[in-house]
Amino acid sequence: MKKVVSLTLSAAMALSCASVLLAGCGRDGGISDYEHTIVFYSSQGDALVQQTAVAIQNFEAKYPGWKVYHTQPGGYDEVKEKVVSDLQADQQPDLAYCYADHVAQYLSTEQVIDMKSLIESTETVTGVGIDAQTGEQIAAEYTVGYSTEELEDFISGYYEEGKATNFSDYESFGYTDDSMLTLPFVKSTELLYYNADALKKLGLKVPETWDELWAQAPTIKEFYPKATVLGYDSEANWFITMCEQNGWGYTSAQGNHFQFNSNNEDLKTWLNSLNGYYKNGYLTTQQDYKAYTSALFTKGIENGAGGIVYCIGSSGGASHQSSNLFKAAIAPIPGTRKADGTIDNSVISQGPSLVMFNAGNGVSNADEKAKMTFLFIKELLDPTFQAQFSIAAGYNPSRNSVYDIPAYQKHMEGNGMTAMACKAAKDLNDRFFTSPAFVGSSTARTQVGNALYYVMRGEKNADAALSDAYKNCGGK
């Protein structure tokens, strides 16, 4: 009996590179055979497109006759706008990058595929494999779905995001409690980047809580009068994270979506406190600085440079936090100490997921195409590919086994900021949270971010800012 292995990268490339522009796509980028071409929208830049080409080549080599057309309409918002427009014309892609609030808008079309049956499918598809002993190409069987062990390999917090129960009104669009609307691709979270040299000089420890951070602020400001203590790259993320850590309520998938309002005295007290920190020169944000605060962080704070000591930003942007002026290090973001002494250190989970759509463009093999699209998803979520892509992108993989792959372990052993961010983010897997998705959830993000900005700068008090944000989201 011959032992069969999946195609290696070199074998896949050898089989597919010669035919990249054939059957699926015409010379002008138009698609000539929608029935055998999987259309994939993403917001990837050129470097990551080259990484994804590896997964495409491997898929096309395994399943001769099938092609993937990968195109980039723009950023995340442009991908969403393109999908919405295409859905109206029944010309939607088969697969797309998404955020949860994007999918909330797609659900009403009833064209989002519930992946549950595909995930659980034991059906096999005949493709091409490599004989492990001879290296020759032979027929191989590939299972459509995932085994129990493979599903357990997904990082739980990422996988749970895709469940229908996280989306508003899912039942009215024909989905059930156990429907699976998205699968995680790669993710990012927020980390606390800090100037280790400054803390050492001042004899300070990395704060575990927000109270500890603000308690350090006068000492830092006295010693470095031109420096700012904290820069936060997302006002919206900060607001949402504080609501999660304190149980104040932000949004809900069902009922009254908008839980934040001017009736929450604790939330108002916290918001109003930010104005004092801002006046004392302790605080800035992306909207206030008009750029990512990592640019301030990397300036350093010695000799009146006017930088910042702490910067909270995305793990996916770790490479932008590196400076040759001082030693930078990474820690989890601060948490909130509860009345019982425990610390809630919940941290937000972000980054692209994958959503499937019913085939458009009048194809006659919709079920077969959905099955093959899911097999392409499995290439994107393959641990070996996830390791390669995550190293290149600086994002966190969605599979636990990626951390056991030698190339990824070697990457995490590095001293660079991206490597340190990978190590730090790995330890946060049990702290991740996401917010419910519904039509209007992206508006809520914008409005609460604006509310924080206005109160911090003293342009509004918390009562007025929250009232305005609530009204601008459609609250009464």
C-alpha positions as MATLAB code, in Angstrom:
seq = 'MKKVVSLTLSAAMALSCASVLLAGCGRDGGISDYEHTIVFYSSQGDALVQQTAVAIQNFEAKYPGWKVYHTQPGGYDEVKEKVVSDLQADQQPDLAYCYADHVAQYLSTEQVIDMKSLIESTETVTGVGIDAQTGEQIAAEYTVGYSTEELEDFISGYYEEGKATNFSDYESFGYTDDSMLTLPFVKSTELLYYNADALKKLGLKVPETWDELWAQAPTIKEFYPKATVLGYDSEANWFITMCEQNGWGYTSAQGNHFQFNSNNEDLKTWLNSLNGYYKNGYLTTQQDYKAYTSALFTKGIENGAGGIVYCIGSSGGASHQSSNLFKAAIAPIPGTRKADGTIDNSVISQGPSLVMFNAGNGVSNADEKAKMTFLFIKELLDPTFQAQFSIAAGYNPSRNSVYDIPAYQKHMEGNGMTAMACKAAKDLNDRFFTSPAFVGSSTARTQVGNALYYVMRGEKNADAALSDAYKNCGGK';
ca = [
       0.000    0.000    0.000;
       1.425    3.328   -1.033;
       1.868    6.013    1.576;
       0.497    9.327    0.353;
       1.453   12.787    1.576;
       0.034   16.161    0.655;
       1.848   18.120   -1.979;
       4.968   19.872   -0.806;
       5.358   23.564   -1.589;
       7.927   22.919   -4.328;
       5.729   20.267   -5.944;
       2.710   22.508   -5.782;
       4.573   25.369   -7.399;
       5.954   23.145  -10.103;
       2.506   21.898  -10.985;
       0.702   25.220  -10.899;
       3.024   28.079  -11.807;
       2.871   27.287  -15.501;
      -0.891   27.550  -15.511;
      -1.614   30.464  -13.178;
      -3.177   32.531  -15.948;
      -5.043   29.730  -17.644;
      -8.521   28.240  -17.149;
      -9.705   30.555  -14.371;
      -8.789   34.054  -15.506;
      -8.509   35.840  -18.771;
      -5.635   38.111  -19.737;
      -7.483   41.237  -18.671;
      -8.103   39.813  -15.198;
     -11.674   38.892  -16.156;
     -12.889   35.446  -15.232;
     -13.800   33.108  -18.072;
     -14.985   30.108  -16.039;
     -16.827   31.036  -12.847;
     -17.904   27.437  -12.288;
     -14.311   26.384  -11.641;
     -12.803   29.627  -10.352;
     -12.965   30.606   -6.698;
     -13.126   34.381   -6.364;
     -11.379   35.662   -3.227;
     -11.422   39.291   -2.028;
      -8.855   40.498    0.492;
      -7.190   43.721    1.619;
      -3.663   42.296    1.414;
      -0.724   44.382    0.257;
       1.731   43.158   -2.350;
       4.002   41.298    0.087;
       1.134   39.311    1.600;
      -0.396   38.636   -1.810;
       2.861   36.843   -2.620;
       2.503   34.793    0.551;
      -1.087   33.868   -0.289;
       0.052   32.778   -3.749;
       1.680   29.813   -2.000;
      -1.676   28.600   -0.670;
      -3.288   29.206   -4.052;
      -0.589   27.249   -5.852;
      -0.888   24.376   -3.417;
      -4.673   24.285   -3.824;
      -4.526   24.417   -7.617;
      -1.932   21.637   -7.688;
      -4.031   19.382   -5.453;
      -7.231   19.970   -7.410;
      -6.460   20.234  -11.146;
      -9.084   22.145  -13.071;
      -9.789   24.560  -10.210;
      -8.398   28.077  -10.000;
      -8.396   30.866   -7.434;
      -8.785   34.468   -8.523;
      -7.406   36.627   -5.706;
      -8.068   40.355   -5.946;
      -7.738   43.332   -3.592;
     -10.496   45.980   -3.853;
      -8.656   48.096   -1.237;
      -8.723   48.208    2.551;
     -11.235   46.440    4.778;
     -13.946   49.032    4.155;
     -13.415   48.888    0.411;
     -13.708   45.091    0.499;
     -16.998   45.455    2.387;
     -18.343   48.044   -0.070;
     -17.364   45.882   -3.038;
     -19.060   42.813   -1.531;
     -22.254   44.763   -0.789;
     -22.339   46.089   -4.352;
     -21.657   42.662   -5.840;
     -24.330   40.993   -3.717;
     -26.905   43.370   -5.160;
     -25.888   42.276   -8.661;
     -25.568   38.543   -7.814;
     -21.868   38.790   -8.667;
     -20.491   38.227   -5.178;
     -17.144   36.561   -4.491;
     -17.013   33.045   -3.121;
     -14.752   34.069   -0.233;
     -13.790   37.369    1.379;
     -11.844   38.959    4.188;
     -14.256   40.308    6.769;
     -14.812   41.877   10.138;
     -17.837   40.742   12.098;
     -19.741   43.996   11.578;
     -19.312   43.559    7.810;
     -20.937   40.130    7.985;
     -23.788   41.607   10.010;
     -24.596   43.709    6.929;
     -24.324   40.730    4.583;
     -26.710   38.481    6.533;
     -29.894   40.138    5.319;
     -29.068   39.013    1.766;
     -29.228   35.386    2.992;
     -26.202   34.660    0.806;
     -23.710   34.013    3.638;
     -22.972   30.291    3.791;
     -23.371   28.489    7.093;
     -20.090   26.552    7.181;
     -21.192   24.129    9.896;
     -22.033   21.285    7.508;
     -18.768   21.780    5.627;
     -16.751   21.872    8.845;
     -18.320   18.577    9.945;
     -18.286   16.899    6.521;
     -16.547   13.520    6.261;
     -16.839   13.494    2.461;
     -13.588   13.104    0.540;
     -12.500   14.666   -2.730;
     -10.043   13.004   -5.087;
      -7.047   15.151   -5.892;
      -3.314   14.908   -6.495;
      -0.830   13.845   -3.842;
       2.781   12.746   -3.667;
       3.908    9.188   -2.987;
       6.020    9.473    0.170;
       8.434    6.780   -1.010;
       8.880    7.560   -4.710;
       8.021   11.256   -4.793;
       5.708   10.619   -7.736;
       2.332   12.264   -8.192;
      -0.560    9.933   -7.439;
      -4.265   10.182   -6.751;
      -5.071   11.177   -3.162;
      -8.215   11.611   -1.099;
      -8.733   14.833    0.856;
     -11.432   15.178    3.526;
     -13.643   18.238    3.131;
     -14.234   18.896    6.824;
     -12.175   18.982    9.996;
     -11.661   16.229   12.530;
     -12.407   16.807   16.211;
      -8.680   17.091   16.885;
      -8.257   19.677   14.132;
     -11.116   21.784   15.473;
      -9.594   21.675   18.940;
      -6.396   23.041   17.388;
      -8.084   26.390   16.650;
      -7.487   29.065   19.260;
     -10.813   29.052   21.054;
     -11.293   32.802   21.360;
     -10.752   33.258   17.630;
     -12.946   30.341   16.580;
     -15.867   31.404   18.784;
     -16.129   34.746   16.962;
     -17.688   33.035   13.969;
     -20.716   31.567   15.734;
     -24.093   32.915   14.697;
     -24.985   33.776   18.291;
     -22.505   36.667   18.074;
     -24.595   38.252   15.324;
     -27.842   40.152   15.615;
     -31.092   38.671   14.250;
     -29.350   35.594   12.860;
     -32.482   33.467   13.318;
     -34.568   35.742   11.105;
     -32.135   35.069    8.251;
     -32.395   31.288    8.545;
     -29.389   30.550   10.765;
     -29.386   28.569   14.016;
     -27.513   28.790   17.304;
     -24.804   26.433   16.082;
     -24.395   28.004   12.635;
     -20.826   29.004   11.760;
     -20.684   32.202    9.737;
     -16.953   32.941    9.681;
     -13.642   31.229   10.351;
     -10.616   33.098   11.737;
      -7.694   33.749    9.405;
      -4.992   35.678   11.286;
      -5.540   37.957   14.251;
      -4.041   40.798   16.213;
      -4.528   42.146   19.700;
      -3.352   45.146   21.684;
      -0.085   45.173   23.601;
       1.681   47.584   25.952;
       4.967   48.676   24.382;
       7.228   50.410   26.892;
      10.570   52.171   27.213;
      12.459   49.694   29.404;
      15.426   52.034   29.850;
      13.207   54.768   31.286;
      11.490   52.426   33.746;
      14.842   51.074   34.913;
      16.223   54.578   35.452;
      13.163   55.561   37.484;
      12.968   52.296   39.406;
       9.453   51.577   38.125;
       7.819   48.245   37.310;
       5.543   47.587   34.367;
       2.007   48.351   35.619;
      -0.459   45.492   35.869;
      -3.456   47.806   36.322;
      -4.566   51.200   35.082;
      -4.380   52.589   38.617;
      -0.741   51.524   38.822;
       0.006   53.216   35.511;
      -1.544   56.527   36.535;
       0.192   56.325   39.920;
       3.515   56.343   38.041;
       2.567   59.307   35.871;
       3.679   62.143   38.230;
       7.110   60.544   38.703;
       7.594   60.081   34.964;
       6.443   63.608   34.197;
       8.664   65.147   36.870;
      11.765   63.411   35.546;
      10.851   63.808   31.848;
       8.761   67.018   31.736;
       8.492   67.084   27.923;
       7.464   63.457   27.649;
       3.946   62.024   27.595;
       3.241   59.018   29.785;
       0.806   57.073   27.567;
      -0.114   57.029   23.913;
      -3.120   54.937   22.852;
      -3.555   54.138   19.178;
      -7.314   53.518   19.234;
      -9.790   55.570   21.214;
     -12.567   53.127   20.310;
     -10.613   50.082   21.469;
      -9.815   51.756   24.777;
     -13.445   52.623   25.434;
     -14.629   49.134   24.505;
     -11.899   47.421   26.529;
     -12.704   49.431   29.643;
     -16.377   48.525   29.295;
     -15.391   44.844   29.065;
     -12.972   44.937   31.993;
     -15.438   46.785   34.232;
     -18.682   45.157   33.101;
     -20.160   48.518   32.145;
     -21.806   47.294   28.976;
     -20.948   48.403   25.458;
     -23.202   46.720   22.885;
     -25.518   43.713   22.673;
     -26.374   41.479   19.715;
     -30.025   41.359   20.742;
     -32.548   43.867   22.065;
     -31.242   47.367   22.701;
     -27.899   47.167   20.889;
     -26.346   50.217   22.508;
     -25.583   49.607   26.180;
     -23.420   52.681   26.755;
     -25.315   55.805   27.791;
     -25.168   58.769   30.134;
     -26.891   56.820   32.926;
     -23.722   54.889   33.762;
     -22.053   56.925   36.497;
     -18.915   54.763   36.691;
     -18.352   55.064   32.956;
     -18.791   58.838   33.147;
     -16.382   59.106   36.075;
     -13.712   57.227   34.144;
     -14.194   59.303   30.996;
     -14.025   62.585   32.892;
     -10.803   61.476   34.592;
      -9.105   61.332   31.193;
      -9.379   65.083   30.838;
      -7.283   65.543   33.992;
      -4.615   63.177   32.697;
      -4.638   65.002   29.369;
      -4.257   68.435   30.999;
      -1.311   67.143   33.033;
       0.429   65.976   29.871;
       0.082   62.310   30.713;
      -2.004   61.219   27.734;
      -2.420   61.384   23.979;
      -4.235   59.259   21.390;
      -4.086   58.661   17.666;
      -6.843   61.153   16.921;
      -5.228   63.742   19.179;
      -1.714   63.195   17.799;
      -3.098   62.829   14.251;
      -0.952   59.764   13.652;
      -0.198   56.434   15.270;
       1.432   57.170   18.614;
       4.149   54.625   17.810;
       5.837   57.522   16.003;
       6.060   59.313   19.371;
       7.212   56.178   21.146;
      10.157   55.566   18.837;
      11.421   59.149   19.318;
      12.515   58.284   22.829;
      12.285   60.626   25.798;
      15.869   61.535   26.626;
      17.224   65.045   26.101;
      13.779   66.592   25.847;
      12.800   64.486   22.842;
       9.143   64.665   23.882;
       8.267   61.041   23.213;
       6.163   58.657   25.292;
       7.011   55.979   27.833;
       4.064   53.644   27.218;
       2.349   52.987   23.897;
      -0.686   50.747   23.442;
      -1.019   49.528   19.897;
      -1.692   46.502   17.721;
       0.444   43.395   17.897;
       0.265   43.450   14.117;
       2.094   46.788   14.104;
       4.965   45.695   16.358;
       7.597   46.422   13.726;
       6.678   50.120   13.957;
       7.481   50.196   17.690;
      11.187   49.464   17.317;
      13.780   52.165   18.037;
      17.574   52.231   18.124;
      17.482   55.014   20.738;
      16.437   52.851   23.692;
      15.523   49.333   24.714;
      11.844   48.683   24.047;
       9.904   45.812   25.587;
       6.362   44.445   25.535;
       3.781   43.509   28.171;
       0.015   42.896   28.311;
      -2.130   46.007   28.490;
      -3.146   47.029   32.030;
      -6.207   45.475   33.633;
      -8.836   46.643   36.078;
      -8.642   45.500   39.708;
     -11.968   44.241   41.010;
     -13.406   44.673   44.494;
     -12.347   41.120   45.371;
      -8.735   41.896   44.472;
      -8.647   40.002   41.180;
      -7.647   41.736   37.968;
      -9.759   41.658   34.819;
      -7.197   41.903   32.031;
      -9.454   41.261   29.045;
      -7.928   42.376   25.760;
      -9.554   42.901   22.390;
      -9.203   40.488   19.463;
      -9.088   41.897   15.932;
      -7.927   40.944   12.467;
      -9.467   39.360    9.370;
     -11.806   36.401    9.330;
     -13.111   34.551    6.272;
     -16.718   34.535    5.091;
     -18.181   32.351    2.327;
     -21.018   33.302   -0.017;
     -23.405   31.304   -2.163;
     -22.065   31.239   -5.681;
     -23.234   34.063   -7.924;
     -22.779   34.769  -11.624;
     -25.360   32.147  -12.611;
     -23.201   29.086  -11.957;
     -24.852   25.674  -12.122;
     -22.562   23.872   -9.628;
     -23.087   25.962   -6.482;
     -22.797   23.032   -4.052;
     -19.592   21.737   -5.628;
     -18.143   25.236   -5.667;
     -18.912   25.749   -1.971;
     -17.136   22.482   -1.173;
     -14.060   23.491   -3.183;
     -14.052   26.978   -1.657;
     -13.981   25.392    1.778;
     -11.047   23.206    0.711;
      -9.248   26.408   -0.300;
     -10.008   27.846    3.155;
      -8.307   24.760    4.588;
      -5.174   25.678    2.632;
      -5.248   29.180    4.144;
      -5.701   27.709    7.623;
      -3.114   24.956    7.208;
      -0.657   25.299   10.127;
       2.433   25.360    7.892;
       0.985   28.112    5.730;
      -0.300   29.951    8.804;
       3.256   29.983   10.190;
       4.695   31.433    6.990;
       1.951   34.019    6.614;
       1.987   35.070   10.276;
       5.751   35.606   10.248;
       5.429   37.806    7.164;
       2.363   39.709    8.385;
       3.202   40.089   12.079;
      -0.261   38.781   12.979;
      -1.123   35.888   15.275;
      -1.957   32.485   13.731;
      -5.385   30.992   14.350;
      -4.115   27.460   15.083;
      -2.334   26.387   18.275;
      -0.124   23.891   16.451;
       1.578   26.713   14.574;
       3.511   27.404   17.762;
       5.048   23.919   17.509;
       6.392   24.440   13.987;
      10.212   24.840   14.066;
      10.231   27.866   11.723;
       7.722   29.676   13.917;
       9.543   28.719   17.103;
      12.749   30.094   15.620;
      10.879   33.276   14.698;
       9.626   33.722   18.271;
      13.152   33.222   19.619;
      14.257   36.378   17.835;
      14.908   39.670   19.596;
      12.970   41.854   17.173;
       9.729   43.579   18.145;
       7.614   41.366   15.881;
       9.040   38.224   17.489;
       8.487   39.643   20.981;
       4.926   40.588   20.047;
       4.253   37.021   18.858;
       5.455   35.660   22.188;
       3.479   38.193   24.207;
       0.262   37.696   22.227;
       0.474   33.902   22.540;
       0.175   34.218   26.308;
      -3.054   36.233   25.981;
      -5.145   33.589   24.219;
      -7.442   33.099   27.214;
      -8.021   36.847   27.652;
      -9.412   37.715   24.227;
     -12.890   39.132   23.767;
     -14.901   40.379   20.807;
     -17.954   42.610   20.582;
     -21.336   41.563   19.153;
     -21.934   42.296   15.475;
     -25.053   43.954   14.084;
     -25.951   46.553   11.506;
     -24.692   49.695   13.168;
     -21.943   48.137   15.295;
     -19.250   49.864   13.244;
     -21.058   53.169   13.853;
     -20.975   52.450   17.584;
     -17.189   51.991   17.432;
     -16.765   55.336   15.735;
     -19.096   57.154   18.121;
     -17.599   55.861   21.376;
     -14.115   56.615   20.066;
     -15.219   60.174   19.355;
     -16.814   60.427   22.800;
     -13.529   59.492   24.482;
     -11.612   61.961   22.329;
     -13.962   64.872   23.079;
     -14.013   64.255   26.828;
     -10.249   63.730   27.026;
      -9.631   67.088   25.338;
     -12.291   68.872   27.365;
     -14.477   69.654   24.357;
     -17.434   67.903   26.024;
     -18.119   66.448   29.436;
     -18.853   62.743   29.713;
     -22.605   63.234   30.084;
     -22.892   65.225   26.856;
     -20.434   63.063   24.915;
     -22.194   59.804   25.792;
     -25.621   61.277   25.073;
     -24.462   62.484   21.662;
     -22.807   59.156   20.865;
     -25.939   57.255   21.855;
     -28.155   59.493   19.689;
     -25.765   59.307   16.734;
     -26.072   55.515   16.863;
     -29.860   55.777   16.664;
     -30.544   55.436   20.389;
     -33.458   57.328   21.824;
];
